[in-house]
């Protein structure tokens, strides 16, 4: 089917060069397994699991059937003062995967909402403890924490923030964890733990008793995959414990097997106080996010309120939606039945070997990776992001979809991928990079 710019005009697309896209659209009309079908009938291997969502691959009938049955039985329950059995069961199932101390789950509708919810939980927790003076939040350069006002305030990616000037005050950013000597290092760099001392500097400069929480992605995802140096997360945990600061892990990308474990917390052996999650939570089949907290946080907030009163004045119309819960439970069933977290761990070495084989290309300036996710930087043009956009578009028509942030491509294939799929991604990426390099030199 052919589409014109006029036929696509009414949809204002997110994070997209709308004018350019509508001149030359890339539309997906079908998805199944690890493949997409474009509107011209071409097959495209989904090398980034959509937006890191479809961990179990696309078109899982088990999830579709669970959602269908739920919608026939109970399509919607108001979540304020009411609920339905599925939300409690889903929360229980999530708590089985989180670290032992984290057993309470608050449902939202996206990763962005999970971050704003975590900010509010942190404020409510400290106020309940009589420490309402903790109004400062710490984030990190090159951080991505969604696009609501709270997440935008925490953002360390300038393009996500520069247009939106009226954001939260009292947010300070630590340095990011990438160093020039980290080029082409596979897994966790040996050096760089000292970057965590930025948090200690904020403690000394502002006073630890003024800081509510420190937000980090265990592995920084959307910025192009920055693997934490050895000892870095451990040092953040230590400083937070010493100062009464909540440590929040944004697990929206890392969660549900991407690093070969249920969450990044287990991959790196550091337990946060709060975890945010979304994306693979429902395998992308329904919009949903969640915030999981330590028991002490939940109990402090709820017990501080008078009996029979609302303890936490926050929530969304679609929090814990019945269809989303059904999708999430079905997704967790698949992850468990097919042992997908372990499958990702087992595939990691082959995947990273394949991706790092691209380091011989002149256009490739760095590769990083851990588990079943990797970032690859391409040499920029005079306009930052121009080369990445060029590679992404050409690669799609060569048969592979990859997420790009600026000039960094992110490889995150579905956890159900076979070795042949990894080979196909890397072969087509190599072919595309060579084509772009050839155009550059001609």
Secondary structure, DSSP 8 states (H G I E B T S, - for coil): ----TGGGTT---TTS-HHHHHHS---EEEEEBTEEEETTS-EEEETTHHHHT-TT-B--HHHHHHHHHHHHH------SS---HHHHHHHHHHHTTS-TTEEEEEEESSHHHHHHHHHHHHHHHHHHTT-TT--EEEEETT----SSHHHHHH---GGGTTT-----SSEEEE--S--GGGTT-BSS-SS-GGGGHHHHHHHHHH-GGGEEEEEE-SSB-TTT-B---TTHHHHHHHHHHHHT-EEEEE-TTTTTTTTSSSSHHHHHT---SEEEE-GGGGTTSS--EEEEEEHHHHHHHHHHS-TTS-SS----TTTT-HHHHHHHHHHHHHHHHTTHHHHHHHHHHHHHHHHHGGGGSTTEEEEEEETTEEEEEE---SSTTHHHHHHHHHHHHTTEE-EEETTEEEE---TT--HHHHHHHHHHHHHHHHHHHHHHH-
